[in-house]
């Protein structure tokens, strides 16, 4: 019985590739008990990343993709036959289209009607991009009430606000070629940001509106989503490495040690605080961070260190504010900014300070998966989860995925 179960899991396992700003991650996994994710193999390779729509070390891209794939295959003890690749915001565009079809008479909406609506809205004829995802923000029927799942409802027409994600052809060509060199000919692409939204937020929260900033090492992907689609996506070249570089410059220390110092930062520390003299056991006030460099203990003033970090987080806040000002989607003002990725979350107090700079609620989010609840894994696990939810044997990733809860109306 156990062997049979294991065999089924292996048959249902899928492989994904996630391109972060500093690391390429390949996961081979399957759906576990209680909607968990089982990982059979993991492969990670550091690479140059990307900025301004270009690879920073394009010559090594294929080598790094191949190394991550080979490592995952070795650990999983299986060959990858098909690879699903997450396309970052930097290499994709989001377009929201209002589409409508007539049902000719009052009848129940079918899956075919929904697919026809999605196809009718897909009028993009861009020689440099291709549609990789089309998902509903909401649907409407005769009564104009907003729905997420219209199938089975009665109406004479079906309309909707549909989100289309288009990926750049040159990105697809580069990654397809790299996968081909690793022996994988079957490659399919999907939006990495959409996958993250599906993993990190439940249906009910997405129906209201979600805002996510994935802060990586070299850049930040800012995404606003609603329903099952993306309304707005932005990307800007500010990442956690900016803080590391600033600390290295300030204290004239190597990058590796500056990264260690960054992870010791506690922005809530108040080194100038003087406790009341009448306390029997006054609290210990930390005024220095300690770090071992070349066998010697180095000390760094808390106030100076925290100031360097705060100045960089303020810059991140300005980037986010600028992006939101250019946003043409009228999102609810109460929508909190959710932050994931490994760029600033490891620093205690960083999210709270970002919230203060934005004058807007901010929160840290991470995958709610046993043993895999790490913010830097949000994108890779999101891609894997989306493929598993979508049933990749039925129609491909470009089609809408089935929701766990159907026929839920969304209020204005």
C-alpha positions as CSV (number, residue, x, y, z in Angstrom):
1,X,0.0,0.0,0.0
2,X,2.8,2.4,0.9
3,X,4.7,1.6,-2.3
4,X,1.5,2.3,-4.3
5,X,1.0,5.7,-2.6
6,X,4.6,6.7,-3.3
7,X,4.3,5.6,-6.9
8,X,1.2,7.9,-7.3
9,X,3.0,10.8,-5.8
10,X,5.9,10.4,-8.2
11,X,3.6,10.3,-11.2
12,X,1.9,13.5,-10.1
13,X,5.1,15.4,-9.3
14,X,5.9,18.5,-11.4
15,X,9.0,20.6,-11.8
16,X,9.3,24.4,-11.7
17,X,12.0,27.0,-12.2
18,X,12.0,30.3,-10.4
19,X,14.2,33.2,-11.4
20,X,15.0,35.4,-8.5
21,X,17.2,38.5,-8.7
22,X,20.2,36.6,-7.3
23,X,19.3,32.9,-7.4
24,X,17.8,30.3,-9.8
25,X,15.6,27.7,-8.0
26,X,14.3,24.5,-9.3
27,X,11.8,22.5,-7.3
28,X,10.4,19.0,-8.0
29,X,7.3,18.4,-5.9
30,X,3.8,17.1,-5.5
31,X,0.6,17.7,-3.5
32,X,0.7,16.2,0.0
33,X,-1.9,15.6,2.6
34,X,-4.1,18.5,3.7
35,X,-3.1,20.6,0.8
36,X,0.6,20.6,1.8
37,X,3.5,20.5,-0.7
38,X,6.0,17.6,-0.8
39,X,9.4,18.4,-2.2
40,X,11.2,15.6,-3.9
41,X,14.1,17.6,-5.2
42,X,15.6,21.1,-4.9
43,X,18.3,22.8,-6.9
44,X,19.6,26.3,-6.3
45,X,22.3,28.2,-8.2
46,X,23.4,31.8,-7.6
47,X,23.7,33.9,-10.8
48,X,24.1,37.5,-11.9
49,X,20.3,38.2,-11.9
50,X,18.7,40.9,-14.0
51,X,18.0,44.7,-14.0
52,X,16.4,47.1,-16.5
53,X,15.0,44.1,-18.5
54,X,18.5,42.6,-19.1
55,X,20.5,39.7,-17.8
56,X,23.5,41.0,-15.8
57,X,25.5,37.9,-16.8
58,X,23.8,36.5,-19.8
59,X,26.7,34.3,-20.8
60,X,26.4,32.2,-17.6
61,X,22.6,32.0,-17.7
62,X,22.4,28.6,-19.4
63,X,25.1,27.2,-17.2
64,X,23.3,28.3,-14.0
65,X,19.9,27.1,-15.2
66,X,21.4,23.7,-16.1
67,X,23.2,23.5,-12.7
68,X,20.0,24.1,-10.8
69,X,18.1,21.6,-12.9
70,X,20.8,18.9,-12.5
71,X,20.9,19.4,-8.8
72,X,17.1,19.0,-8.4
73,X,17.1,15.9,-10.6
74,X,19.9,14.3,-8.7
75,X,18.2,14.9,-5.3
76,X,14.8,13.7,-6.6
77,X,16.4,10.8,-8.5
78,X,14.2,11.4,-11.5
79,X,14.5,13.1,-14.9
80,X,12.5,16.3,-15.5
81,X,10.3,15.8,-18.6
82,X,8.4,19.1,-18.4
83,X,9.4,22.3,-16.8
84,X,7.1,25.2,-15.7
85,X,8.9,28.5,-15.5
86,X,7.8,31.6,-13.5
87,X,8.1,34.9,-15.5
88,X,9.2,37.8,-13.2
89,X,7.4,41.2,-13.4
90,X,10.5,42.6,-15.1
91,X,9.9,40.5,-18.2
92,X,6.1,40.6,-18.4
93,X,3.2,43.1,-18.7
94,X,-0.3,43.1,-17.2
95,X,-3.3,44.3,-19.2
96,X,-6.9,44.4,-17.8
97,X,-9.7,44.1,-20.4
98,X,-13.4,44.4,-20.0
99,X,-14.9,41.7,-22.2
100,X,-18.5,40.6,-22.8
101,X,-20.4,37.9,-24.8
102,X,-24.1,37.2,-25.4
103,X,-25.6,33.9,-24.4
104,X,-28.4,34.4,-26.9
105,X,-31.1,33.4,-24.4
106,X,-31.4,33.0,-20.6
107,X,-29.6,29.9,-19.6
108,X,-26.9,28.5,-17.3
109,X,-23.3,29.6,-17.9
110,X,-21.0,26.8,-18.8
111,X,-17.2,26.3,-18.7
112,X,-17.2,26.8,-22.5
113,X,-18.8,30.2,-22.1
114,X,-16.2,31.3,-19.7
115,X,-13.4,30.1,-22.0
116,X,-15.0,31.9,-24.9
117,X,-15.1,35.2,-22.9
118,X,-11.4,34.8,-22.0
119,X,-10.5,34.1,-25.6
120,X,-12.6,37.0,-26.9
121,X,-10.7,39.5,-24.6
122,X,-7.4,38.1,-25.9
123,X,-7.0,40.5,-28.8
124,X,-3.3,41.1,-28.3
125,X,-1.1,41.1,-31.4
126,X,2.3,42.0,-30.1
127,X,5.2,40.5,-32.0
128,X,7.5,40.9,-29.0
129,X,5.2,39.3,-26.3
130,X,2.9,36.3,-25.8
131,X,0.0,35.7,-23.4
132,X,0.9,33.3,-20.6
133,X,-2.0,33.8,-18.2
134,X,-5.5,35.0,-18.5
135,X,-7.5,35.2,-15.2
136,X,-10.7,36.9,-14.0
137,X,-10.6,39.8,-11.7
138,X,-14.4,39.4,-11.6
139,X,-17.4,38.4,-13.8
140,X,-20.8,40.0,-14.1
141,X,-24.2,38.7,-15.3
142,X,-27.5,40.4,-16.1
143,X,-27.8,41.8,-12.6
144,X,-24.3,43.4,-12.7
145,X,-23.3,41.7,-9.4
146,X,-19.7,40.8,-9.4
147,X,-18.8,37.1,-9.3
148,X,-15.7,35.0,-9.2
149,X,-17.3,31.8,-10.4
150,X,-20.2,32.2,-12.8
151,X,-20.5,28.6,-14.0
152,X,-24.0,27.3,-13.2
153,X,-25.6,30.7,-12.8
154,X,-28.4,31.8,-15.1
155,X,-28.1,34.8,-17.4
156,X,-28.5,36.1,-21.0
157,X,-24.9,37.5,-21.1
158,X,-21.5,37.0,-19.5
159,X,-19.1,39.9,-18.9
160,X,-16.0,40.3,-16.9
161,X,-12.8,42.2,-16.1
162,X,-10.1,39.9,-17.3
163,X,-6.4,40.1,-16.5
164,X,-3.9,39.1,-19.2
165,X,-0.2,38.6,-18.5
166,X,2.1,38.9,-21.5
167,X,5.7,37.6,-21.3
168,X,8.6,38.9,-23.5
169,X,9.5,36.6,-26.3
170,X,13.3,37.1,-25.7
171,X,12.9,35.9,-22.1
172,X,11.0,32.8,-23.3
173,X,13.6,32.1,-26.0
174,X,16.5,32.5,-23.5
175,X,15.0,30.2,-20.9
176,X,13.7,27.6,-23.5
177,X,17.2,27.4,-24.9
178,X,18.8,27.0,-21.5
179,X,16.3,24.3,-20.6
180,X,17.0,22.6,-23.9
181,X,20.7,22.4,-23.2
182,X,19.8,20.6,-20.0
183,X,17.8,18.1,-21.9
184,X,14.3,19.5,-21.4
185,X,12.3,20.3,-24.5
186,X,8.8,20.8,-23.0
187,X,8.7,24.2,-21.2
188,X,5.7,26.2,-20.2
189,X,5.5,29.7,-18.7
190,X,3.3,31.4,-16.1
191,X,3.3,34.6,-14.1
192,X,5.5,34.3,-11.0
193,X,3.6,37.2,-9.2
194,X,0.2,35.7,-9.9
195,X,1.4,32.4,-8.5
196,X,2.6,34.2,-5.3
197,X,-0.8,35.8,-4.8
198,X,-2.6,32.5,-5.1
199,X,-0.2,30.9,-2.6
200,X,0.0,33.6,0.0
201,X,-3.6,34.9,0.1
202,X,-6.8,32.9,0.4
203,X,-9.7,33.4,-2.0
204,X,-11.7,35.6,0.3
205,X,-8.9,38.0,0.9
206,X,-8.0,38.2,-2.8
207,X,-11.6,39.0,-3.7
208,X,-11.3,42.2,-1.7
209,X,-7.9,43.2,-3.0
210,X,-4.3,42.4,-2.1
211,X,-1.0,44.3,-2.5
212,X,2.3,42.4,-2.5
213,X,5.9,43.6,-2.5
214,X,8.4,40.8,-3.1
215,X,11.7,42.4,-2.1
216,X,14.6,40.4,-3.4
217,X,18.4,40.9,-3.4
218,X,18.5,43.2,-6.5
219,X,14.9,44.3,-7.1
220,X,11.3,44.5,-5.9
221,X,8.2,43.2,-7.6
222,X,5.1,45.2,-6.6
223,X,1.8,43.6,-7.5
224,X,-1.9,44.5,-6.9
225,X,-4.3,41.7,-7.4
226,X,-8.0,41.0,-7.1
227,X,-10.1,37.9,-7.6
228,X,-8.0,35.5,-9.5
229,X,-6.1,38.1,-11.5
230,X,-3.5,40.8,-11.4
231,X,-4.6,44.4,-11.7
232,X,-1.2,46.1,-11.6
233,X,2.4,44.9,-11.6
234,X,5.5,47.0,-11.3
235,X,9.2,46.3,-10.9
236,X,12.0,48.5,-9.7
237,X,15.7,47.9,-9.0
238,X,15.8,48.3,-5.3
239,X,16.7,45.2,-3.3
240,X,18.1,44.2,0.1
241,X,21.7,44.2,-1.3
242,X,21.4,48.0,-1.3
243,X,21.5,47.9,2.5
244,X,24.4,45.5,2.5
245,X,26.4,47.7,0.1
246,X,25.6,50.8,2.2
247,X,26.9,49.0,5.4
248,X,30.0,47.8,3.6
249,X,30.8,51.4,2.4
250,X,30.0,53.0,5.8
251,X,32.2,50.7,7.9
252,X,34.7,49.7,5.2
253,X,34.1,45.9,5.7
254,X,33.8,43.1,3.2
255,X,30.4,42.4,1.6
256,X,30.0,39.0,3.4
257,X,30.5,40.6,6.8
258,X,28.2,43.5,5.9
259,X,25.5,40.9,5.1
260,X,26.0,39.3,8.6
261,X,25.8,42.7,10.2
262,X,22.6,43.5,8.4
263,X,21.0,40.3,9.8
264,X,21.9,41.5,13.3
265,X,20.0,44.8,12.9
266,X,17.1,45.5,15.3
267,X,15.6,48.8,14.2
268,X,13.5,49.1,17.3
269,X,16.6,49.5,19.5
270,X,16.9,52.9,21.2
271,X,20.6,53.1,22.3
272,X,20.1,56.6,23.7
273,X,17.4,55.5,26.1
274,X,18.2,56.2,29.7
275,X,16.3,54.0,32.1
276,X,14.8,55.5,35.3
277,X,17.4,55.5,38.2
278,X,14.9,54.2,40.7
279,X,14.5,50.8,39.0
280,X,16.1,48.0,41.0
281,X,17.1,46.1,37.8
282,X,17.2,48.5,34.9
283,X,16.9,47.0,31.4
284,X,20.1,46.4,29.5
285,X,20.4,48.9,26.7
286,X,22.3,47.6,23.6
287,X,24.5,50.2,22.1
288,X,26.7,48.1,19.8
289,X,26.4,45.2,17.4
290,X,29.2,42.6,17.6
291,X,30.7,40.8,14.6
292,X,33.7,38.5,14.3
293,X,35.9,39.4,11.4
294,X,39.1,37.5,10.7
295,X,39.1,36.1,14.2
296,X,38.7,39.5,15.8
297,X,35.5,40.9,17.4
298,X,34.4,44.1,15.8
299,X,31.8,46.4,17.3
300,X,29.5,48.7,15.4
301,X,27.5,51.5,16.9
302,X,23.8,50.7,16.9
303,X,22.7,54.3,16.2
304,X,25.1,54.6,13.2
305,X,24.2,51.1,11.8
306,X,20.5,51.6,12.2
307,X,20.6,55.0,10.5
308,X,22.3,53.5,7.4
309,X,19.5,50.8,7.2
310,X,16.7,53.4,7.8
311,X,17.9,55.6,5.0
312,X,17.8,52.7,2.6
313,X,14.4,51.6,3.7
314,X,13.2,55.2,3.2
315,X,14.4,54.9,-0.4
316,X,12.4,51.7,-0.8
317,X,9.4,53.5,0.5
318,X,9.9,56.3,-2.1
319,X,10.0,53.7,-4.9
320,X,6.8,52.1,-3.7
321,X,5.0,55.5,-3.3
322,X,6.1,56.5,-6.7
323,X,4.8,53.3,-8.2
324,X,1.5,53.5,-6.5
325,X,1.0,57.1,-7.6
326,X,1.3,55.9,-11.2
327,X,-1.1,53.1,-10.6
328,X,-4.2,53.4,-12.7
329,X,-6.2,50.9,-10.7
330,X,-8.5,52.3,-8.0
331,X,-7.6,49.9,-5.1
332,X,-9.2,50.3,-1.7
333,X,-7.0,52.6,0.5
334,X,-7.3,50.2,3.5
335,X,-5.5,47.4,1.6
336,X,-2.3,46.6,3.6
337,X,1.0,46.3,1.9
338,X,2.2,42.7,2.3
339,X,5.9,42.1,2.1
340,X,7.7,38.9,1.2
341,X,11.1,37.8,-0.2
342,X,14.4,37.8,1.6
343,X,15.4,41.5,1.0
344,X,14.3,43.1,4.3
345,X,12.2,40.6,6.3
346,X,15.3,39.1,8.1
347,X,15.9,42.5,9.8
348,X,13.8,42.9,12.9
349,X,11.8,46.1,12.8
350,X,12.2,46.6,9.0
351,X,8.6,46.0,8.1
352,X,7.4,48.3,10.9
353,X,9.7,51.1,9.8
354,X,8.7,50.7,6.1
355,X,5.0,51.0,7.3
356,X,6.0,54.2,9.2
357,X,7.7,55.7,6.1
358,X,4.7,54.9,3.9
359,X,2.1,56.0,6.4
360,X,0.4,52.8,5.4
361,X,-0.1,49.5,7.1
362,X,2.5,46.9,6.1
363,X,2.9,43.2,7.1
364,X,5.3,40.4,6.5
365,X,3.8,37.3,4.7
366,X,5.3,33.9,4.0
367,X,4.1,30.5,2.7
368,X,1.9,28.6,5.3
369,X,3.6,25.3,4.5
370,X,5.1,23.0,7.2
371,X,8.9,23.2,7.1
372,X,8.7,25.5,4.1
373,X,7.4,28.7,5.8
374,X,10.2,30.9,4.6
375,X,9.6,34.3,2.8
376,X,12.4,33.8,0.3
377,X,10.6,30.7,-0.9
378,X,7.3,32.5,-1.7
379,X,7.9,32.8,-5.4
380,X,9.2,29.3,-6.1
381,X,6.6,27.6,-3.9
382,X,3.9,29.8,-5.4
383,X,4.8,28.6,-8.9
384,X,4.8,24.9,-7.8
385,X,1.5,25.4,-6.0
386,X,-0.2,27.1,-9.0
387,X,0.8,24.3,-11.3
388,X,-0.5,21.6,-8.9
389,X,-3.8,23.5,-8.4
390,X,-4.2,24.0,-12.1
391,X,-4.1,20.4,-13.1
392,X,-1.4,20.8,-15.8
393,X,-2.7,17.8,-17.8
394,X,-5.9,19.7,-18.6
395,X,-5.5,22.6,-21.0
396,X,-2.3,24.1,-19.9
397,X,-1.4,27.0,-17.6
398,X,-2.9,29.7,-19.8
399,X,-6.3,28.5,-18.8
400,X,-8.0,29.5,-15.6
401,X,-7.4,27.3,-12.6
402,X,-10.3,25.9,-10.6
403,X,-11.0,27.6,-7.3
404,X,-11.5,25.7,-4.1
405,X,-14.7,27.6,-3.4
406,X,-17.1,28.4,-6.2
407,X,-20.1,30.7,-6.9
408,X,-19.1,33.3,-4.3
409,X,-20.4,36.8,-5.0
410,X,-18.1,39.7,-4.5
411,X,-19.6,42.9,-3.2
412,X,-18.8,46.3,-4.6
